[in-house]
Amino acid sequence: MGIVLGPNRYGKAETRLVRVDRDGDAHQIKDLNVGVSLAGDMTDVHLTGDNAAVLPTDTQKNTVFALARKHGVDTAEGFGLLLARHFVASQPTIRRACVTVEEYAWDRVPVTGHSFVRRGQEVRTARVFHEEGRTHVVSGLRDLTVLNTTGSEFRGYIQDEFTTLPEAGDRVLATEVRAEWRHRDADGYWDASYAEVRRVLLETFAGTYSRSLQQTLYAMGRRVLEERPELCEIRLVMPNKHHFAVDLEPFGMDNPNEVFLAADRPYGLIEGTVLRDDAPAAEEVWR
């Protein structure tokens, strides 16, 4: 039985880039965290230590800054595409590139055109996979915290000798949404698409009577695909941020579903994918 080298990749993780556009009195700012992962003819470097095919990760970091200066940063997706295509086109030993981008939003303080305040915890994300003849773009968001104070229940589940959870006919449903959606094409109107997907996710969460968080997840993903024809797949990760009604009877008080303990851990973790039945496979972009 032989031993061979399996799939491999390497790159530069978490390059923090801030690009300021100073054209005019009202400045624009892009605040990104960029990850680069490359694969190709890397057998020799693993087996013998021959670095002739290796583009140093420090060079990858410098490329992020240089292309931001040369081309600017329009969107997370657009910048990811620019980088991925550059690495594959410029280096003959690089066959595949995957670029991930996190974007942190800032709002302008209206007193001046050059003062900003960070916008909450929510993060916009993008993932670009590119090789010759094939490109996939995945947009997304994370840390989108949402909560319904009613319109949710959880009952009818398996109960065994270890079950202590009482059924709930009216509960608080809270989660921190992480969603990523794959585009049919590698070129698109990224900002408009992002805004609409975010809107649909929020509206569906708010408007769905939930019998389980799984049902809510599927409803959110399904509606995104129904309303956004440019997308072919969406993956959602939704931890259940439990809110337990506090027992106030020891103090001679009732609790008509008004006072809760917000427990941060442990928590239920719900994950799922919703896709069109004709969606082309693209598992490599998710790894």
Disulfide bonds with the S-S distance in Angstrom:
none
